[in-house]
Amino acid sequence: MIDIFQLRKTQIKDKILYAKSKINLLLNGWRSPNCDDYMAICAYFISEEYKLKYCLLGFRKVNRAKSGQLIAEIIADVINNYEIGQNLGAFIMDNAMDNDTILKELATRFDINVGYLRLQYLGHIINLVIKALLFSKSVSKLKRKLAGALYDNAFKIWNSIGLISKLHNIYIYINHNLIRMITFRECQEEDF
């Protein structure tokens, strides 16, 4: 596995080396159901063949208390591993307060313009708006109830919320089993 990873990393480095554009990074934090924090770093760039390319450069576990400085260290390590510090473009991030700290810290290590190169992650903004419309102020309460809940319990919690939650459960039910997914896709194809 390590050999395959190193080979793929070398291939990605070669693609990035000959990129016709700056290397734009999408940075996204994620918390797993068991409450472990992770940081994903994805690159977007125009390849030597003038095609848009994207790839995952890093998916790192955050082993200490999450802070802007710690995340900046993780991102800087990935940037240095792929040797892209001299060719950084925009940073696509959500609205978390730590992200300002992250970029300011990265600006001490790399030549980046914090105010100009930060792009808001539109998907995150839309997600926040939809949650506010669907759940009002009870989103945090729902997250607390769901934290650590097993499949059957999570299903019941979602079911108790309302119509949109039933749709959520149907989606989860179908995608929880390969046979159901195939059957669902077959049903969709029959309608066309």
VEXDOTI-475314 format. One line per 5 residues: for each residue z negated, x, y negated of N, C-alpha, C. Coordinates in steps of 0.001 Angstrom, whole numbers. Atoms other than C-alpha are relative to their C-alpha. Layout:
REM residues N
Z:X:Y:Z:X:Y:Z:X:Y  ...
REM end
This chain:
REM residues 192
0:822:1191:0:0:0:0:862:-1249  94:-887:1165:-912:2789:-2395:1357:649:-272  -1316:-635:157:2442:4510:-1764:1008:-977:-601  -916:1020:531:4349:1261:-2427:-303:-269:-1462  401:214:1386:2345:684:-5605:506:1142:-896
-424:-1155:794:3072:4239:-6844:1517:22:-185  -1464:55:91:6790:3836:-6074:427:-1034:-1030  -352:1079:941:6958:543:-7971:-384:387:-1429  438:-442:1330:5004:2015:-10874:1020:979:-589  -1011:-963:447:7526:4883:-11085:1283:-718:-414
-1202:769:342:10407:2388:-11069:-161:-720:-1333  261:698:1262:8801:384:-13894:-2:994:-1155  14:-1028:1042:8160:3564:-15903:1418:399:-390  -1395:-370:269:11851:4503:-15554:710:-1073:-813  -623:1105:744:12961:1050:-16753:-481:3:-1449
584:20:1339:10589:1211:-19715:486:1191:-826  -441:-1215:687:11657:4768:-20587:1355:-198:-680  -1349:204:534:15250:3617:-21146:154:-1351:-711  -44:1304:687:14340:329:-22880:718:134:-1334  -735:38:1265:16561:-591:-25810:-819:-631:-1120
862:638:990:13669:-2298:-27595:-1390:610:69  1415:-333:-78:10029:-1775:-28353:-578:-705:1224  679:618:-1134:7633:-2628:-25526:-1049:-956:-559  910:1032:487:5910:-5903:-26389:-971:-358:1118  1025:245:-1020:2641:-6623:-24603:-619:-1380:-149
722:1265:-66:1232:-9981:-23582:-1336:323:652  1344:-304:-479:-2532:-9659:-23154:-722:-1304:250  660:1253:-331:-4486:-12337:-21378:-1221:252:877  1218:-72:-797:-8056:-12528:-20158:-79:-1204:918  101:1086:-979:-8882:-14638:-17135:-1333:110:712
1255:28:-759:-12113:-15685:-15441:244:-744:1302  -190:602:-1312:-12002:-16369:-11717:-1094:-1032:258  1028:1006:-314:-13911:-19281:-10152:-1367:598:331  1293:-624:-282:-16612:-16801:-9064:-560:734:-1226  444:-509:1314:-17001:-15808:-12773:276:1486:-225
-440:-1360:299:-15433:-12325:-12497:1056:-71:-1092  -979:-54:1089:-13452:-11404:-15625:1088:1010:323  -1145:-870:-208:-9983:-9875:-15457:830:58:-1271  -902:-157:1128:-7459:-8601:-17982:1391:290:543  -1391:-206:-402:-3710:-8914:-17456:778:554:-1182
-835:-608:1024:-1271:-6746:-19404:1435:-41:510  -1409:149:-380:2415:-7733:-19191:878:605:-1086  -953:-590:944:5348:-5935:-20814:1269:-842:-54  -1277:665:234:8440:-7593:-22315:860:956:-804  -877:-940:694:11417:-5492:-23371:1456:-275:366
-1441:81:-282:15206:-5252:-23486:367:1252:791  -314:-1109:-905:16482:-3105:-20624:1217:778:-474  -1173:-839:255:19161:-427:-20637:1286:-822:103  -1157:883:-179:21571:-3197:-19524:-5:-1146:-1016  142:1016:1053:20554:-5286:-22587:-411:-1368:555
545:1238:-564:18697:-7869:-20499:-1496:-30:-256  1434:150:184:15244:-9259:-21176:-703:255:1327  774:-329:-1203:12800:-7794:-18663:-1474:-214:-299  1442:96:130:9144:-8475:-18077:-628:420:1314  698:-463:-1191:6644:-7004:-15681:-1493:110:-278
1444:-162:69:2946:-6827:-14976:-308:1491:56  369:-1412:24:1629:-3413:-15999:-1415:220:533  1373:-171:-447:-2010:-4002:-15240:-708:-1321:184  886:1140:-238:-4429:-6517:-13805:-1334:619:368  1226:-763:-173:-7827:-4979:-14270:-1239:-888:-40
1285:692:11:-11293:-6242:-13464:-841:573:-1133  891:-409:1079:-13698:-6146:-16407:-1392:94:616  1227:-225:-757:-16800:-4598:-14864:-1279:-33:-824  1192:27:846:-19146:-4697:-17839:79:-1217:-916  8:1101:961:-20086:-7158:-20552:1274:71:-832
-1302:53:655:-16793:-8233:-22087:-166:155:-1509  1:-201:1443:-16220:-6939:-25603:1386:470:-417  -1290:-445:500:-13257:-6125:-27801:241:1473:258  -145:-1433:-224:-13910:-2391:-27481:283:317:1470  -224:-226:-1430:-14099:-2522:-23676:1421:-396:395
-1359:456:-328:-10873:-4522:-23423:1032:964:-592  -908:-977:618:-9198:-2086:-25849:95:1258:858  -13:-1171:-893:-10202:784:-23513:884:-266:1218  -803:366:-1180:-8646:-1035:-20547:1485:-5:-357  -1403:82:425:-5426:-1746:-22464:540:1388:-324
-429:-1360:349:-5240:1821:-23838:271:815:1260  -196:-709:-1260:-5602:3158:-20290:1344:-378:628  -1277:465:-549:-2655:1028:-19128:1163:544:-840  -1048:-526:890:-574:2032:-22177:238:1480:294  -132:-1437:-284:-1274:5703:-21452:572:256:1390
-537:-163:-1362:-552:5303:-17710:1509:-173:44  -1443:253:17:2916:3968:-18498:713:783:-1104  -554:-874:1039:3418:6411:-21399:861:-770:-1004  -757:834:941:4492:3692:-23844:-635:-42:-1390  723:19:1274:2129:4455:-26743:868:240:-1216
-891:-306:1119:4965:5755:-28933:1050:-1088:-228  -1058:1006:88:7118:2657:-28376:-560:-1428:70  625:1322:-62:4759:-309:-28803:595:-943:-1029  -482:1054:885:6042:-3543:-30287:-1122:-968:-310  961:1051:322:4230:-6832:-30738:-1028:-176:1113
1060:345:-939:1001:-7917:-29074:-143:-1516:-16  76:1451:-117:989:-11514:-27833:-1361:-325:604  1382:230:-395:-2559:-12826:-27589:-417:-1417:-368  542:1301:383:-4619:-15998:-27727:-881:152:-1241  771:8:1243:-7026:-16878:-30538:-1416:526:144
1368:-483:-196:-10159:-15280:-29069:-369:988:-1102  468:-844:1103:-12243:-13547:-31737:63:1486:367  -23:-1405:-428:-12391:-10326:-29665:1361:651:-215  -1344:-565:95:-8636:-9911:-30052:221:770:-1297  -83:-785:1244:-8979:-8763:-33676:-612:1380:216
680:-1268:-300:-11430:-6093:-32516:866:869:911  -859:-737:-937:-9092:-5112:-29674:1111:709:-750  -1131:-605:710:-6140:-4526:-31995:-453:1071:-983  505:-1018:933:-8213:-2663:-34591:-351:1280:753  336:-1165:-817:-9498:-365:-31855:1271:694:499
-1262:-598:-465:-5985:147:-30442:723:721:-1140  -652:-617:1160:-4756:970:-33961:-570:1385:-301  554:-1346:181:-7102:3986:-33977:600:978:1008  -560:-858:-1053:-5319:5302:-30869:1519:68:-25  -1465:80:-5:-1706:4218:-31380:478:-423:-1390
-583:337:1302:613:3734:-34350:464:-1457:14  -339:1427:40:493:-63:-34673:-533:-615:-1291  393:750:1192:281:-2414:-37655:-652:-1293:481  771:1107:-564:-2461:-4876:-36694:437:-1353:-559  -339:1284:615:-1538:-7624:-39174:1416:-461:306
-1416:325:-167:2187:-7470:-38542:394:-225:1458  -455:13:-1396:2388:-7015:-34769:-771:-944:914  731:955:-844:-43:-9686:-33551:695:-1349:-46  -610:1319:-114:1632:-12844:-32310:-971:-925:716  882:967:-649:-336:-15947:-31439:674:-506:1271
-466:480:-1297:23:-17105:-27863:110:-1518:-88  -221:1423:227:1561:-20541:-28394:-502:-857:1153  471:760:-1158:743:-21680:-24860:-1489:-287:-83  1452:180:132:-2965:-21187:-25565:-309:-1074:-1045  228:977:1065:-2788:-23199:-28788:337:-1409:491
-394:1304:-543:-938:-26051:-27074:-1039:-473:1018  1018:330:-984:-3468:-25949:-24228:-1262:-538:-675  1190:459:721:-6368:-26302:-26696:207:-1389:-597  -297:1307:601:-4686:-29232:-28459:12:-1087:1066  -71:990:-1084:-3947:-31047:-25188:-1388:-306:546
1364:221:-491:-7516:-30534:-23938:-793:-862:-978  729:782:1000:-8889:-31901:-27216:457:-1459:27  -518:1373:-51:-6613:-34954:-26972:-449:-734:1264  331:643:-1267:-7388:-35645:-23316:-1496:-169:240  1408:-2:-380:-11060:-34794:-23061:-962:-77:-1173
833:34:1194:-12347:-34954:-26635:-928:1206:2  937:-1122:71:-15510:-32857:-26871:-644:313:1348  656:-177:-1299:-16350:-32989:-23172:638:1090:865  -655:-1050:-776:-14186:-30005:-22098:-1031:992:537  1012:-971:-435:-17155:-27609:-21963:-876:-582:1100
821:679:-1012:-19181:-30133:-20004:753:-34:1342  -831:35:-1204:-16309:-30508:-17508:58:1385:646  -59:-1362:-530:-15994:-26714:-17146:-1302:372:703  1299:-299:-629:-19716:-26419:-16407:-137:-711:1338  85:750:-1259:-19509:-29128:-13756:887:625:1074
-968:-538:-959:-16464:-27512:-12130:-317:1429:442  304:-1406:-316:-17845:-23949:-12193:-695:99:1350  587:-218:-1314:-18488:-22976:-8616:81:-1188:946  -110:1178:-875:-17719:-26459:-7246:1027:267:1092  -935:-138:-1110:-16088:-26445:-3843:1115:-1036:-138
-1199:839:98:-12714:-28150:-3287:-321:-1502:-29  292:1438:-79:-14094:-31575:-2261:-807:-483:-1205  812:385:1158:-16699:-31652:-5037:824:19:-1286  -855:-84:1187:-14185:-30536:-7669:934:-1216:-47  -872:1168:-102:-11871:-33306:-6460:-731:-1253:-505
797:1161:420:-14663:-35890:-6975:-303:45:-1493  288:-133:1429:-15566:-34530:-10408:1225:-400:-818  -1233:353:706:-11946:-34740:-11553:278:-1504:118  -285:1416:-238:-11593:-38218:-10042:-832:-923:-884  895:850:784:-14501:-39544:-12100:364:-49:-1479
-276:-118:1437:-12905:-38682:-15450:972:-1060:-512  -957:979:499:-9946:-41022:-15723:1383:204:582  -1356:36:-516:-6245:-41539:-15205:658:1381:48  -655:-1307:23:-5030:-38078:-16254:-591:918:1065  665:-816:-1011:-7573:-36544:-13893:473:-354:1402
-560:396:-1296:-6198:-38533:-10981:1357:689:211  -1267:-722:-63:-2796:-37037:-11772:-247:1476:337  396:-1375:-306:-4463:-33613:-11722:-296:143:1491  368:-69:-1413:-5889:-34336:-8265:1207:-138:926  -1222:134:-807:-2513:-35434:-6929:730:1341:30
-647:-1315:98:-1027:-32165:-8149:-707:1022:891  782:-947:-804:-3838:-30129:-6535:154:-309:1486  -118:425:-1405:-3631:-32137:-3296:1340:449:592  -1338:-365:-489:109:-31554:-2951:129:1517:118  -186:-1451:27:-34:-27854:-3866:-1021:771:825
1027:-654:-816:-2997:-27112:-1610:490:232:1431  -481:-51:-1371:-841:-27336:1514:1520:177:-17  -1439:-303:4:2614:-25878:2208:843:-1167:501  -760:1131:-548:3783:-28871:4299:130:-1103:-1057  -50:1037:1050:2871:-31289:1492:946:412:-1121
-904:-481:1054:4710:-29111:-1023:1452:-191:404  -1375:139:-498:7857:-29075:1112:405:-1469:35  -279:1440:-70:7659:-32831:1715:225:-569:-1392  -139:477:1379:7187:-33484:-2005:1338:415:-597  -1292:-484:512:10205:-31319:-2887:1161:-748:646
-1052:749:-690:12296:-33091:-274:126:-1398:-601  -19:1316:609:11329:-36447:-1796:670:36:-1375  -615:-157:1319:12367:-35200:-5227:1503:155:131  -1420:-253:-182:15739:-34013:-3938:729:-1265:425  -633:1234:-449:16456:-37394:-2319:366:-895:-1172
-264:843:1169:16300:-39066:-5741:1194:451:-810  -1127:-496:782:19098:-36896:-7102:1223:-91:776
REM end
